Amino acid sequence: MAFFKNLLHPLRAQDTSHLSDGEIQLLLRQYQWGSAYVGELPSYFFKIVDATEMRRELGHCDLRVGMHPEIAYSGHVGYRVYRPHRGNHYALKATRLLLHFAYELGLGECIITCNPDNAASRRTLEELGGRLVATVDVPADSACYRAGDRVKCQFLFATADYFDPVRHNPSVTAEVAIAHL
């Protein structure tokens, strides 16, 4: 079923220039129509940069669009803030922007996972208002397992809670709203 949903998603990336909160900007680094890590789902890969000094890279993040069993372990969103920039809530701010974008792309809910021993990531997901729905063992056939993860905390987010009409880009929704019905 995920394969057919992927066919409805455009082969090209959607406009992401509106993904800024004034402090950080998400710059599209790559759009991959089918990422093997998450069951061939379309994925957006971003640089997290300082909105006032775009050459200053703070970290990176990504959004996986659609549903696949692997999402239970990898999540719809991934992020990493580089060590010198940690403690500034950049992961929280980037994830908030990604949840807004996910809503525009037609995802009603997003699963975001973290390792149970990653206190900073868990705090970020809790501060964002995610609901911890489960702590699960990662199956041996999962890409996350092959990457070394054995247990994941699963947080659920309603993307409508993060939609900001001021930031809304109508061209995104118009083209892909049907993609995830």
C-alpha positions as CSV (number, residue, x, y, z in Angstrom):
1,M,0.0,0.0,0.0
2,A,2.8,2.4,0.8
3,F,4.2,2.0,-2.7
4,F,0.9,3.2,-4.2
5,K,0.8,6.2,-1.9
6,N,4.3,7.0,-2.9
7,L,3.2,7.1,-6.5
8,L,0.8,9.9,-5.7
9,H,3.6,12.0,-4.2
10,P,5.3,14.2,-6.7
11,L,8.6,13.1,-8.2
12,R,10.0,16.5,-7.5
13,A,10.5,18.3,-4.2
14,Q,7.9,20.8,-3.0
15,D,8.8,24.4,-2.2
16,T,10.4,24.6,1.3
17,S,11.6,28.2,1.3
18,H,8.9,29.2,3.9
19,L,10.4,26.8,6.6
20,S,11.9,29.5,8.8
21,D,11.0,30.9,12.2
22,G,13.3,34.0,12.0
23,E,16.0,32.3,14.0
24,I,16.6,29.2,12.0
25,Q,16.0,28.3,8.4
26,L,15.6,24.8,6.9
27,L,17.5,24.7,3.6
28,L,16.6,21.8,1.3
29,R,19.8,19.8,0.8
30,Q,18.2,16.8,-1.0
31,Y,14.9,15.4,-2.0
32,Q,14.9,11.6,-2.4
33,W,11.7,10.1,-3.9
34,G,12.4,6.7,-2.4
35,S,14.7,6.4,0.6
36,A,15.7,2.8,1.2
37,Y,16.2,3.5,4.9
38,V,12.5,4.0,5.4
39,G,10.8,1.6,3.0
40,E,11.3,3.7,-0.2
41,L,9.3,6.7,1.2
42,P,9.9,10.1,-0.2
43,S,12.2,12.0,2.0
44,Y,13.3,15.6,2.4
45,F,16.8,16.3,3.8
46,F,17.5,19.7,5.2
47,K,20.4,21.7,6.6
48,I,19.5,23.7,9.7
49,V,21.1,27.1,9.3
50,D,21.1,30.4,11.2
51,A,18.4,32.5,9.5
52,T,20.5,35.6,9.7
53,E,23.8,34.0,8.6
54,M,22.8,31.3,6.1
55,R,26.4,29.9,5.8
56,R,26.3,29.0,9.5
57,E,25.2,25.4,9.6
58,L,23.8,24.3,12.9
59,G,22.8,20.8,12.1
60,H,20.6,18.7,9.8
61,C,17.1,17.2,9.8
62,D,14.8,15.2,7.6
63,L,11.2,14.4,7.0
64,R,9.9,11.0,5.6
65,V,6.6,11.3,3.9
66,G,4.0,8.5,4.1
67,M,3.6,5.3,6.1
68,H,5.6,2.1,6.1
69,P,6.3,-0.4,8.9
70,E,9.9,1.0,9.3
71,I,8.5,4.4,10.4
72,A,7.6,2.7,13.7
73,Y,11.4,2.6,14.4
74,S,12.9,5.4,12.3
75,G,10.1,7.9,12.7
76,H,8.9,10.5,10.2
77,V,11.4,13.0,11.5
78,G,15.1,12.8,12.2
79,Y,17.4,15.5,13.5
80,R,21.0,16.2,14.6
81,V,22.4,19.4,16.0
82,Y,26.1,19.8,15.8
83,R,27.9,19.8,19.2
84,P,28.9,23.5,19.3
85,H,25.2,24.5,18.8
86,R,23.5,22.2,21.2
87,G,21.5,23.7,24.1
88,N,19.8,26.3,21.9
89,H,16.6,24.3,21.2
90,Y,17.5,24.1,17.5
91,A,16.2,20.5,17.2
92,L,12.9,21.6,18.8
93,K,12.6,24.6,16.4
94,A,13.5,22.5,13.3
95,T,11.1,19.8,14.3
96,R,8.3,22.3,14.8
97,L,8.9,23.5,11.2
98,L,9.0,20.0,9.9
99,L,5.7,19.2,11.6
100,H,4.2,22.2,9.9
101,F,5.5,21.1,6.6
102,A,4.2,17.5,7.2
103,Y,0.7,19.0,7.7
104,E,1.0,20.9,4.4
105,L,2.0,17.6,2.7
106,G,-1.1,15.9,4.0
107,L,0.3,13.9,7.0
108,G,-2.2,14.1,9.8
109,E,0.1,12.4,12.4
110,C,3.8,11.9,12.7
111,I,5.7,9.4,14.7
112,I,9.0,10.6,16.0
113,T,11.3,8.2,17.8
114,C,14.3,8.4,20.0
115,N,16.5,6.0,21.9
116,P,15.4,5.7,25.6
117,D,18.9,6.8,26.8
118,N,18.9,10.0,24.7
119,A,17.7,12.4,27.4
120,A,18.1,15.5,25.2
121,S,16.1,14.1,22.3
122,R,13.4,12.8,24.7
123,R,13.2,16.2,26.4
124,T,12.8,17.8,22.9
125,L,10.0,15.6,22.0
126,E,8.2,16.1,25.3
127,E,8.7,19.9,25.1
128,L,7.1,19.8,21.6
129,G,4.0,18.2,23.1
130,G,4.5,14.7,21.7
131,R,2.6,11.9,23.4
132,L,4.7,8.9,24.3
133,V,2.7,5.9,23.0
134,A,5.2,3.1,23.4
135,T,8.7,1.9,24.0
136,V,9.4,-0.9,21.6
137,D,12.1,-3.4,20.8
138,V,13.5,-2.9,17.3
139,P,13.2,-6.0,15.2
140,A,16.4,-7.5,13.7
141,D,15.2,-7.0,10.1
142,S,14.9,-3.2,10.6
143,A,17.2,-0.7,9.2
144,C,17.4,0.9,12.7
145,Y,18.6,-2.4,14.1
146,R,21.3,-2.7,11.4
147,A,22.3,0.8,12.5
148,G,22.7,-0.4,16.1
149,D,19.4,0.6,17.7
150,R,17.7,-2.0,19.8
151,V,14.9,0.0,21.6
152,K,12.9,3.0,20.5
153,C,10.5,5.4,22.3
154,Q,7.7,6.3,20.0
155,F,6.1,9.8,20.3
156,L,2.9,10.7,18.3
157,F,2.3,14.2,17.1
158,A,-0.9,15.7,15.5
159,T,0.6,17.8,12.7
160,A,-2.4,20.2,12.7
161,D,-1.2,21.4,16.1
162,Y,2.0,22.8,14.4
163,F,0.4,24.3,11.4
164,D,1.1,28.0,11.2
165,P,-1.2,29.8,8.7
166,V,1.2,32.8,8.6
167,R,3.9,30.5,7.4
168,H,1.6,28.5,5.1
169,N,2.7,28.0,1.5
170,P,-0.5,27.3,-0.5
171,S,1.4,25.8,-3.5
172,V,2.5,22.9,-1.3
173,T,-0.9,21.8,-0.1
174,A,-2.6,22.3,-3.5
175,E,-0.2,19.9,-5.2
176,V,0.0,17.1,-2.7
177,A,-3.0,17.1,-0.3
178,I,-4.3,14.0,-2.0
179,A,-1.0,12.1,-1.6
180,H,-1.7,10.7,1.8
181,L,-5.4,10.1,2.0
